[in-house]
């Protein structure tokens, strides 16, 4: 089963002869006193190697003190794969839920990996499994949107927001994009419009009384509904339906190859500087996704 329990699928990538391999990392949490260690599943075989890794040993320690060191990789058995990591983005769930673990190699079951086209950019492949999938499902599963329809979203400069803009534009759907005000608002607005945004407005513009009345009337007279969505739950619900996930990835990869879907703005960081990347990822008003290059 390809269901990831804690980590974002397709966050880790490797290269084989013809394609990327996206790794769905199954993980378990083991508690040792005040320690909270994220461990990849290990198997009883006889081969292992040393890898570099950054892992959280104690949740009470500041992020900047997390060690990078040599770790023994899991043993392999038949139908396991030794995966070399190339790039791993830092997603909010890595920090908010499990405090993240990154390593240069991992041993995975063949059931936990899936191939991606080798002719898509590395950063696009590394960031494919969370934000674009979230955007794809939100635009596909709740309303039957047609060309010329419009959607409005907040946090439009986020990774999900940028994916919503591009996928919607590819389908002929208009986007009204709300972002918080900042000194570089004009530059940000121009960048979002360059990838397909129809309108970009400041969050402060929605605080006027007439805007509040607009939303109230929409809830009453236009059957507007409030629905939550979590892509991890979607993957869990479809864990026995690999075809749905495969079809979504194929469509997203086609958009990437056509130049209609690009990776969000990324800052590439070496593993040794991962603590700086973690600190940056936690700061407000940061549009660039931090990606560890492994």
C-alpha positions in Angstrom: 0.0 0.0 0.0 1.5 3.4 -1.0 -0.2 5.4 1.8 2.3 7.6 3.6 1.6 7.9 7.3 3.5 11.0 8.2 5.6 12.2 5.4 4.6 13.9 2.1 4.6 11.5 -0.8 6.8 12.2 -3.8 8.9 14.4 -1.6 11.9 12.3 -2.2 13.2 11.4 -5.7 15.7 9.1 -7.3 16.8 8.5 -10.8 16.8 5.2 -12.6 17.4 4.5 -16.2 14.3 6.0 -17.6 12.4 7.9 -14.9 12.3 9.5 -11.5 11.0 7.4 -8.7 8.8 9.1 -6.3 9.1 7.6 -2.8 6.1 7.3 -0.5 7.8 7.1 2.9 6.0 5.0 5.5 7.1 6.0 8.9 6.5 5.3 12.5 6.9 7.4 15.6 8.8 5.9 18.5 8.8 7.7 21.9 11.8 7.4 24.2 11.2 9.6 27.2 11.1 13.2 25.9 12.6 12.0 22.6 10.4 11.9 19.5 12.2 10.1 16.7 10.9 9.5 13.2 12.1 6.1 11.9 11.8 4.7 8.5 10.7 1.1 8.4 13.6 -1.4 8.5 13.8 -4.9 7.1 15.6 -8.0 8.1 18.2 -8.5 5.4 22.0 -8.4 5.5 23.0 -5.3 3.5 23.3 -1.8 4.7 25.3 1.4 4.2 26.1 4.7 5.9 24.0 7.7 4.9 23.9 11.3 5.9 20.8 12.5 7.6 19.2 15.3 9.6 16.8 14.1 12.2 14.9 15.4 15.2 15.9 13.6 18.4 14.1 15.9 21.0 11.2 18.1 20.2 12.1 20.5 23.0 15.4 21.5 21.5 15.6 24.5 19.1 15.5 23.7 15.4 19.0 25.2 14.9 20.6 22.6 17.1 19.4 19.5 15.1 22.4 17.4 14.2 23.5 16.2 10.8 25.5 13.0 10.9 26.1 9.5 9.6 23.3 7.0 10.1 23.1 3.4 9.3 20.5 2.8 6.5 17.9 0.1 6.9 18.6 -3.4 5.9 17.2 -4.6 2.5 15.4 -7.7 1.6 13.8 -9.0 -1.6 11.6 -6.4 -3.3 13.1 -3.5 -1.4 14.8 -0.6 -3.2 17.8 1.5 -2.1 16.6 5.0 -3.0 19.1 7.9 -3.5 17.4 11.2 -2.5 18.0 14.2 -4.8 15.8 16.9 -3.5 13.3 17.2 -0.6 11.2 20.3 0.0 10.4 21.3 3.6 6.6 21.3 3.9 4.7 22.8 6.8 3.6 19.4 7.9 7.3 18.4 8.4 7.6 21.1 11.1 4.1 21.2 12.5 3.4 17.4 12.8 6.6 15.5 13.1 9.5 18.0 12.9 10.8 16.3 9.8 13.6 13.9 8.9 15.8 14.0 5.9 18.4 11.7 4.6 20.5 11.1 1.5 19.3 7.5 1.0 16.5 5.3 2.2 15.4 1.7 1.9 11.8 1.4 0.6 9.4 -1.3 -0.4 8.7 -1.5 -4.1 5.1 -0.8 -3.2 6.0 2.6 -1.8 7.6 4.1 -4.9 6.1 5.2 -8.2 7.7 6.3 -11.4 7.6 9.8 -12.8 8.8 11.0 -16.3 12.5 11.7 -16.3 12.0 14.7 -18.6 10.4 16.9 -16.0 12.6 19.3 -13.9 14.0 18.0 -10.6 12.3 20.7 -8.5 9.0 20.1 -10.2 9.3 16.4 -9.4 10.4 16.9 -5.8 7.5 19.3 -5.1 4.8 17.4 -7.0 3.2 15.2 -4.3 1.7 17.8 -1.9 0.9 21.3 -3.3 0.0 20.4 -6.9 -2.1 17.4 -5.8 -3.9 19.6 -3.2 -4.7 22.2 -5.9 -5.7 19.6 -8.4 -8.2 17.9 -6.1 -9.7 21.2 -4.9 -10.3 22.3 -8.4 -11.7 18.9 -9.5 -13.7 17.4 -6.6 -16.1 20.1 -5.3 -17.6 21.9 -8.2 -17.9 21.2 -11.9 -15.8 24.2 -13.0 -16.0 25.2 -16.7 -13.8 27.6 -18.7 -14.8 31.1 -17.8 -15.7 30.3 -14.2 -13.9 32.0 -11.4 -12.4 30.9 -8.1 -11.1 33.0 -5.2 -8.3 31.9 -2.9 -6.3 33.4 -0.1 -2.6 32.7 0.5 -2.3 32.8 -3.2 1.5 33.1 -3.0 1.9 29.8 -1.2 2.9 26.6 -3.0 -0.7 25.5 -3.2 -1.8 28.9 -4.3 0.7 29.0 -7.2 -0.4 25.5 -8.3 -4.1 26.6 -8.2 -3.3 29.6 -10.4 -1.5 27.5 -13.0 -3.9 24.5 -13.1 -6.9 26.8 -13.3 -5.3 28.9 -16.1 -4.7 25.6 -18.0 -8.4 24.9 -17.7 -9.5 28.4 -18.7 -10.7 29.2 -15.1 -10.2 32.7 -13.7 -8.6 33.2 -10.3 -9.0 36.0 -7.8 -5.9 35.8 -5.6 -5.7 37.3 -2.1 -2.4 37.9 -0.5 -1.3 39.8 2.6 0.1 43.3 2.0 3.9 43.6 2.0 6.5 46.1 0.7 7.1 44.0 -2.4 3.4 43.6 -3.2 3.7 44.9 -6.8 6.5 42.5 -7.5 4.6 39.6 -6.1 1.4 40.6 -8.0 3.4 40.7 -11.3 4.9 37.3 -10.6 1.5 35.7 -9.9 0.0 37.2 -13.0 3.0 35.9 -15.0 2.0 32.3 -14.1 -1.7 32.9 -14.9 -3.4 34.8 -12.1 -6.4 36.9 -13.3 -6.5 39.3 -10.4 -4.3 39.8 -7.3 -5.7 41.8 -4.4 -4.6 42.6 -0.9 -6.2 40.9 2.1 -7.0 44.3 3.6 -9.4 45.0 0.7 -11.6 42.2 2.0 -12.1 43.9 5.4 -14.5 46.6 4.0 -18.1 46.3 5.3 -19.5 45.8 1.8 -17.3 42.8 1.2 -18.5 41.2 4.4 -22.1 41.7 3.3 -21.2 40.1 0.0 -20.0 36.9 1.6 -23.0 36.7 3.9 -25.5 37.0 1.0 -23.5 34.3 -1.0 -23.9 31.8 1.8 -27.7 32.4 2.0 -28.7 32.9 -1.6 -26.0 31.2 -3.7 -25.7 28.0 -1.7 -22.0 28.7 -1.0 -20.6 25.9 1.2 -17.6 25.8 3.5 -15.7 22.5 3.1 -12.4 21.5 4.6 -9.8 19.5 2.5 -6.6 17.7 3.5 -4.8 15.9 0.7 -3.3 13.4 3.2 -6.8 12.2 4.0 -7.7 12.0 0.3 -4.7 9.7 -0.2 -5.7 7.6 2.8 -9.3 7.3 1.5 -7.9 6.2 -2.0 -5.1 4.0 -0.7 -6.6 1.0 -2.4 -7.2 2.9 -5.7 -3.8 3.4 -7.2 -5.4 4.3 -10.6 -6.9 7.6 -9.3 -3.6 8.7 -7.9 -1.7 7.6 -11.0 -4.2 9.5 -13.3 -3.8 12.7 -11.2 0.0 12.5 -11.4 -0.1 11.8 -15.2 -2.2 14.9 -15.8 0.0 17.0 -13.6 3.2 15.7 -15.3 1.6 16.5 -18.7 1.0 20.1 -17.6 4.6 20.3 -16.4 6.0 19.0 -19.7 3.8 21.5 -21.6 5.2 24.4 -19.4 1.8 25.1 -17.9 2.8 24.0 -14.4 6.1 24.9 -12.8 7.5 24.4 -9.3 6.9 27.2 -6.9 9.7 29.6 -6.3 12.3 27.6 -4.5 15.5 28.2 -2.5 17.9 25.3 -2.9 19.8 24.6 0.4 22.5 22.0 1.1 21.8 19.4 3.8 24.5 20.9 6.0 22.6 24.2 6.1 19.2 22.6 6.8 18.7 24.4 10.1 18.8 27.7 8.2 16.2 26.3 5.8 14.0 25.2 8.7 14.1 28.6 10.3 13.3 30.3 7.0 10.4 28.0 6.3 8.8 29.0 9.6 9.0 32.7 9.0 5.9 34.7 7.8 5.6 36.3 4.4 8.0 33.9 2.8 7.0 32.8 -0.7 9.9 30.6 -1.6 9.8 26.9 -0.7 13.0 25.7 1.0 14.3 22.6 -0.8 17.1 20.5 0.6 19.4 19.3 -2.2 20.7 15.9 -1.2 
